[in-house]
Amino acid sequence: MSGRNPAPRRSYGGRSAEERRAERRARLLAAGLEMFGTRGYAATSIERLCATASVSTRNFYEEFSGREELLTALHRDINERAREALAEAFEGAGDVDLAALVERAVRAFVTVTASDPRWARIAFVEVIGVSTDLERLRLGWRSQWAETLLGITREAVARGEAADRDYQLTVIAIIGAVNNLVHHWSARGQDIPLDDITAELTHLILAAITTAPRQD
């Protein structure tokens, strides 16, 4: 559900009602990014969001049913942009080896999700534990990332670059490591070069995929 009160359709100041509504929505999204990404979701009220966005409370409820829907929209946005970046990385990869493919994927993901520490905080911290619905959405995105990694491992196995085994637990561990390192890096003000973060994560993923499991 997106908003509860329909906006009037009158034209004002040379702009249509739809244009003005789109501008207000954009300002609310920007306010959510700033407030949730710095103060935190729990510490941000609707009144604070409205003041930051310079909109009325009534305008807020024309766009969102509450703070959670705004947070959900931001979380969906960052994940969709990361998915698009990965798709572009894979599309331009051609017939590269596993190491090059992983490096391209990692760089695309990190560049999008950690380009702004506010986005990283929203993507990896603020959405956790908010509600059952948002947790379901978060886990759904994690499943998509897991499937992306599993696709990489399947191709690596087919080319003889990785052992033929079950990588389900491996990719879950990788996702946790990637998310934590990206957030840690972004929260520290990006004081380590992006190339170093990309290289470290690429090494981690390659080690996990190409190292044969221990035999008990």
Residue pairs with C-beta under 8 A, 6 or more apart in sequence:
1 65
1 69
2 63
2 64
2 65
2 69
3 61
3 62
3 63
3 64
3 65
4 61
4 62
4 65
5 58
5 61
5 62
6 62
7 17
7 20
7 21
7 59
7 62
8 17
9 16
9 17
9 18
10 17
11 17
12 20
15 23
21 62
21 63
24 53
24 55
24 59
24 62
24 63
25 63
27 53
27 54
27 55
28 49
28 50
28 53
28 55
28 59
28 60
28 63
28 64
28 70
29 70
29 73
29 74
29 77
30 53
31 49
31 50
31 52
31 53
32 44
32 49
32 70
32 71
32 73
32 74
33 74
33 116
33 118
33 119
33 122
34 52
34 118
35 44
35 48
35 49
35 52
36 44
36 70
36 71
36 74
36 118
36 121
36 122
36 126
37 116
37 117
37 118
37 119
37 121
37 122
37 126
38 118
38 121
39 48
40 121
40 126
41 67
41 71
41 126
41 127
41 130
44 67
45 67
46 57
46 60
46 66
46 67
47 57
49 60
49 67
49 70
50 56
50 57
50 59
50 60
53 60
64 70
64 73
68 130
68 131
68 133
68 134
71 122
71 126
71 127
71 130
71 134
72 133
72 134
72 137
74 122
75 122
75 123
75 127
75 134
75 137
75 138
75 141
76 137
78 112
78 113
78 119
78 122
78 123
79 123
79 141
79 144
81 112
82 108
82 109
82 112
82 113
83 144
85 108
85 109
85 111
85 112
86 105
86 108
86 109
86 148
88 108
89 104
89 105
89 107
89 108
90 101
90 104
90 105
92 104
93 100
93 101
93 104
96 104
97 159
97 161
98 152
98 155
98 156
98 159
98 161
98 162
98 206
98 209
98 210
99 202
99 206
101 152
101 155
102 152
102 202
102 205
102 206
102 209
103 198
103 199
103 202
105 148
105 152
106 178
106 198
106 201
106 202
106 205
107 194
107 198
109 178
109 182
110 182
110 194
110 197
110 198
110 201
111 194
112 119
113 119
113 120
113 123
113 124
113 182
114 120
114 182
114 183
114 185
114 186
114 190
114 194
114 197
116 186
117 186
117 187
117 189
117 190
119 186
120 182
120 183
120 186
120 187
121 183
121 186
121 187
123 179
123 183
124 179
124 180
124 182
124 183
125 183
127 134
127 135
127 137
127 138
128 135
128 138
129 135
142 175
145 175
146 168
146 171
146 172
146 175
149 167
149 171
149 174
149 175
149 205
150 167
150 168
150 171
152 209
153 162
153 167
153 170
153 171
153 209
156 162
156 209
156 210
157 163
157 164
161 210
162 209
162 210
163 210
163 212
163 213
165 213
167 209
170 208
170 209
173 208
174 204
174 205
174 208
177 201
177 204
178 201
178 205
181 197
181 200
181 201
182 197
185 192
185 197
